[in-house]
Amino acid sequence: MILLILSSLVLVVPAQKPTSSPAHRVLPGWFPNACTLVICAPPERDSKDGKQELPRIQELWGPPAPPSKPGSKGDDNLPELESLKTEMKNLQIQLDILKATITKTQKAILAPNGVIVAEKIFKTDGSRGDFDAAQAHCVHMGGTLAVPRNAAENSALQQIVTWHNARAVLGISDRATEGKFEDLNGQVIEYSNWAPGEPNDVGNEDCAEMHPDGKWHDRGCALEWLVICEF
């Protein structure tokens, strides 16, 4: 906003030559055909040094309006934001309930043929076979032969072995290098749960089986075991 303060403005147009007619008599000090515009400014005030100065804009228009406080009538977005937060909390609660329901459902469907541990699923369809047949069967099912990588996975796999009261073949062997048990990708296993005295390689035992107690034993790879796959 631009405030123009003018003490006086006089617009003068060129004067015309006076005529001799009495009807066009010009008063002394006046110009014919002239217009005068005067805009009055607010009264001046004296400053500290005695000089006159014009009033500030704030004094002319008054003090500025105070800013609105959060939650005041001017904060139109606050109710909508609080409503959104509440809706998000409710959705999170529903999601947690859904996850718990899915987990219970999965456990009910899998038992006694499968177990979920972390992001891995161990499952059997009751098939039996030797080491190579077991691996081929799991690949056909879209998985791979079970290899427990830690105590939790070993315990989960043990549950299936116990349910079926059988011994299961594991996806590890030392056929490539004697005494060096590797998984199906040729990586040396970092976790093991061998029974006391195992592996003992009696009669060239290159494969591993799990007993119902969760302990491992090395055995010949041509035996038939319960096949458990992991997904």
C-alpha distance (Angstrom), angle and dihedral (degrees) to the residues before:
residue distance angle dihedral
M1 . . .
I2 3.74 . .
L3 3.73 118.8 .
L4 3.77 114.2 -157.0
I5 3.71 114.0 -163.4
L6 3.71 113.7 -171.4
S7 3.74 123.3 178.6
S8 3.80 91.8 -161.6
L9 3.72 138.7 -17.9
V10 3.75 121.8 -163.4
L11 3.72 121.4 -172.0
V12 3.76 114.1 -164.0
V13 3.75 125.6 -173.2
P14 3.83 122.0 -162.8
A15 3.74 112.6 -77.2
Q16 3.77 121.0 -117.4
K17 3.73 121.5 -130.2
P18 3.78 111.6 -94.2
T19 3.71 117.1 -112.7
S20 3.69 126.4 -139.5
S21 3.78 90.5 -115.1
P22 3.82 113.6 113.2
A23 3.84 88.8 -140.1
H24 3.80 89.6 71.7
R25 3.78 98.3 51.7
V26 3.82 112.2 154.8
L27 3.79 120.5 -148.1
P28 3.77 116.9 -129.4
G29 3.84 112.6 -91.4
W30 3.82 94.8 20.4
F31 3.77 129.2 106.0
P32 3.76 120.0 -140.7
N33 3.83 117.5 -115.5
A34 3.83 92.2 11.5
C35 3.83 127.9 141.4
T36 3.78 124.9 -155.3
L37 3.85 123.3 -157.3
V38 3.76 120.0 -171.8
I39 3.83 123.8 -176.0
C40 3.75 114.6 -169.1
A41 3.78 117.2 -139.8
P42 3.81 125.5 -154.0
P43 3.79 113.5 -85.0
E44 3.77 116.0 -79.1
R45 3.77 122.1 -119.9
D46 3.74 133.9 -148.6
S47 3.81 119.2 -109.1
K48 3.78 125.0 -147.7
D49 3.82 92.5 -89.1
G50 3.77 91.9 53.0
K51 3.77 96.0 -104.3
Q52 3.74 120.6 128.2
E53 3.80 117.7 -117.7
L54 3.78 136.0 -179.7
P55 3.80 120.6 -105.4
R56 3.79 118.2 -97.8
I57 3.81 121.7 -104.7
Q58 3.79 91.3 -113.0
E59 3.80 90.2 58.3
L60 3.79 90.7 50.4
W61 3.78 96.9 48.5
G62 3.79 102.4 26.4
P63 3.83 130.3 -116.5
P64 3.86 119.2 -40.8
A65 3.78 118.9 -97.0
P66 3.84 114.1 -96.4
P67 3.85 115.9 -105.8
S68 3.77 116.4 -98.9
K69 3.80 117.1 -103.0
P70 3.84 123.0 -125.7
G71 3.75 109.9 -87.6
S72 3.79 92.5 21.9
K73 3.73 123.9 130.6
G74 3.80 90.8 -92.8
D75 3.81 93.7 58.7
D76 3.79 97.5 85.9
N77 3.84 96.0 167.0
L78 3.81 97.2 58.5
P79 3.84 98.5 80.2
E80 3.81 90.6 47.6
L81 3.82 91.5 49.5
E82 3.81 93.1 50.5
S83 3.79 90.3 48.5
L84 3.80 90.5 51.9
K85 3.82 91.8 50.7
T86 3.79 90.9 51.5
E87 3.79 91.5 49.2
M88 3.81 91.0 50.5
K89 3.82 91.5 51.9
N90 3.79 90.7 51.1
L91 3.80 91.5 49.5
Q92 3.81 90.9 50.7
I93 3.81 90.7 52.1
Q94 3.80 90.9 50.3
L95 3.82 90.6 48.0
D96 3.81 92.0 52.4
I97 3.80 90.6 50.0
L98 3.81 90.5 49.2
K99 3.82 92.1 50.4
A100 3.80 91.5 50.5
T101 3.81 90.7 48.8
I102 3.81 92.5 49.6
T103 3.81 91.6 49.4
K104 3.81 92.1 51.4
T105 3.80 90.6 46.8
Q106 3.80 92.4 50.0
K107 3.80 91.5 50.2
A108 3.79 91.4 49.4
I109 3.82 92.2 49.5
L110 3.81 95.6 44.4
A111 3.80 99.0 45.9
P112 2.98 124.5 131.4
N113 3.80 93.2 7.3
G114 3.78 101.4 45.5
V115 3.79 146.4 26.0
I116 3.81 133.5 -160.6
V117 3.79 117.7 -140.9
A118 3.83 118.8 174.4
E119 3.83 104.3 -47.7
K120 3.80 95.2 -25.3
I121 3.81 130.0 91.7
F122 3.82 123.5 -156.3
K123 3.81 113.4 -162.1
T124 3.79 140.8 164.5
D125 3.79 132.1 -167.8
G126 3.81 91.4 -161.0
S127 3.81 94.5 -97.2
R128 3.80 119.6 149.0
G129 3.78 131.5 -156.4
D130 3.79 147.5 129.5
F131 3.80 123.4 -79.9
D132 3.82 97.3 -81.8
A133 3.81 94.8 40.4
A134 3.80 90.8 48.4
Q135 3.81 92.2 52.9
A136 3.81 92.4 46.7
H137 3.81 90.5 50.2
C138 3.82 92.6 51.8
V139 3.81 92.1 48.6
H140 3.80 88.8 51.1
M141 3.82 88.5 52.7
G142 3.82 90.8 52.9
G143 3.82 96.4 -103.3
T144 3.77 139.9 75.2
L145 3.79 136.6 -110.2
A146 3.82 110.8 -73.7
V147 3.81 118.5 -93.9
P148 3.83 116.2 175.3
R149 3.82 108.7 -142.5
N150 3.80 98.5 -172.9
A151 3.81 142.8 8.9
A152 3.82 93.4 -85.6
E153 3.79 92.7 54.1
N154 3.82 91.0 44.1
S155 3.82 89.8 53.2
A156 3.83 91.3 48.6
L157 3.79 91.5 50.4
Q158 3.80 90.2 47.4
Q159 3.82 90.1 59.0
I160 3.80 91.1 62.5
V161 3.80 92.3 45.3
T162 3.81 89.8 50.8
W163 3.82 93.4 47.2
H164 3.81 90.5 53.9
N165 3.81 93.9 37.0
A166 3.77 89.6 -136.8
R167 3.76 142.0 113.5
A168 3.79 117.1 -103.1
V169 3.80 129.3 -153.3
L170 3.82 117.3 -123.8
G171 3.78 126.7 -143.9
I172 3.81 94.6 -113.2
S173 3.82 133.5 92.9
D174 3.80 143.3 157.6
R175 3.80 95.1 -138.0
A176 3.81 91.8 121.0
T177 3.83 95.6 50.2
E178 3.79 122.9 9.0
G179 3.81 112.4 -114.0
K180 3.81 92.3 10.6
F181 3.79 107.5 103.0
E182 3.79 113.9 -159.6
D183 3.80 135.9 178.9
L184 3.80 123.4 -116.3
N185 3.82 90.6 -83.6
G186 3.80 92.7 56.7
Q187 3.81 94.2 -105.7
V188 3.80 118.0 139.3
I189 3.81 108.8 -113.9
E190 3.81 115.8 -112.5
Y191 3.82 96.7 -166.5
S192 3.81 125.8 53.4
N193 3.81 137.9 163.1
W194 3.78 103.4 -164.9
A195 3.81 120.0 173.7
P196 3.81 115.9 -116.7
G197 3.81 109.9 -70.7
E198 3.81 92.8 16.5
P199 2.94 137.4 161.0
N200 3.80 93.0 36.8
D201 3.83 100.6 155.1
V202 3.79 93.7 -137.9
G203 3.81 106.9 178.5
N204 3.82 95.0 -1.4
E205 3.81 97.5 -57.2
D206 3.80 106.3 -174.8
C207 3.82 103.0 161.6
A208 3.82 132.8 66.3
E209 3.78 132.6 -130.2
M210 3.83 132.7 -171.5
H211 3.79 121.2 -132.8
P212 3.83 124.4 -150.9
D213 3.82 89.2 -97.0
G214 3.83 89.1 62.3
K215 3.82 94.2 -112.2
W216 3.80 122.9 131.4
H217 3.81 128.7 -127.4
D218 3.77 129.2 -176.3
R219 3.81 113.8 -123.8
G220 3.77 140.6 166.3
C221 3.82 112.6 -73.0
A222 3.84 94.8 -130.0
L223 3.82 95.1 68.2
E224 3.78 121.1 105.2
W225 3.79 119.4 -115.8
L226 3.76 141.1 169.9
V227 3.82 106.2 -82.1
I228 3.81 116.2 -131.9
C229 3.80 118.9 180.0
E230 3.77 130.1 -162.5
F231 3.79 126.3 -140.3
